[in-house]
């Protein structure tokens, strides 16, 4: 469910031969996201010269682009035949051992269903839930919105209050304008606070308090397994946190802070002391005066946070975005408010939600129930729906064999034809595997798909391979018989 492994100079087999992955990434990643609609996603690379065996959109580019956009796919490209799609997927989309895999494939442009295997059946989706959270957050908050962490003065001039605004990607050091995690940094907040205190003639010692009241309700979702929490899959949620609720950005598993608000305030107090301010030991909760802002720092844009959430499958970040979506949707900033807001925003996109059962917005809860059809409709809304704000989620889909939670997959002969071409959100729980995303087929049709396996043999790698092979089938075939 978690963990981004950025894979250095690993080699990836693909339909056009063996290429070092950075070259493949530069050439294919943008092509897949950019071809969805003309001009929506900037194009950096021109199309390569076609070869007899490999479609132009699946080849390595040979030069940098001199245009600001790319052309859309050919609207006259032939549609795959549903019978041929079914024939090929029935041969690959098989569980290893027990359980079952439901699925749907749809032509993104026309909405024509090309494959349907129990696609209306409710299934446990695991981290595919984050696709629902992504579109809800983008619709409710807007791609360019940012969350502000403030340091407020209080009635007592010797007290400052670090006030959470929903940014759980704070960094410990100086703010980094080029970063997503660490865009707002505690060292910069502390430096600005020290300057504000000096300007007000406050000499200290200073007491640091924290206000995390933006989020309400239980910090820990009762639907989660305590074993998952202990393993570091997530942690109790608060309205401000360092490193998405981790002790360090590079430590992705194991124990996490159980009170990220207090832990963040303690780290802020340390930075304030490093900035030359005398600080009283210890941190407690309190309220500041909204009209007296000593310092403020803004998060990365919502679109950037959504992309990070999807690529790395970050559960803590997903739940924080869910709470902020709830607030923007007139709901309470609780777990129930987040699921209600996701359902509300999906309904506004015309996606039927009556059959859904939502217990969280990250996908850790086994009580979640969503169908493959609903995921296909969500992916189609992102790739080719009328709400252009959703296009910003395209970059967050992991790329087969290259990025995020797909970086160590699609490396063997049975799945290599999908490497660099399949873009999909993964989902993994003990007996659940899911894969939902999009791909351009060999004839140039943009296809959206969702495969969800439940009651599978725990830990069987063959089930992931079955889904990866099936997505690769969509990438490599024209499926016209």
Secondary structure, 3 states (H helix, E strand, C coil): CCCCCCCCCCEEEECCEEEEHHHHHHHHHHHHHHCCCCCCCCCCECCCCCCCCCCHHHCCCCCECCCCCCCCCCCCCCCCCHHHHHHHHHHHCCCCCCCEEEEEEEECCCCCEEEEECCCCCECCHHHHHHHHHHHHHHHHCCCCCCEEEEEECCCCCEEEEECCCCCCEECCCCCCCCCCCCCEHHHHHHHHHHHHHHCCCCCCEEEEEECCCCCCCCCCCCCCHHHHHCCCCCCCCCCCECCCCCCCCCCCCCCCCCHHHHHHHHHHHHHHHCCCCEEEEEEECCCCCCCEEEEEECCCHHHHHHHHHHHCCHHHHHHHHHHHHHHCCCCCCHHHHHHHHHHHHHHCCCCCCCCECCCCCCCCCCCEECHHHHHHHHHHHHHCCCHHHHHHHHHCCECCCCHHHCCCCCCCCCHHHCCCCEEEEEEECCEEEEEEEEECCCCCEEEEEEEEECCCCCCHHHHHHHHHHHHHHHHCCCCC
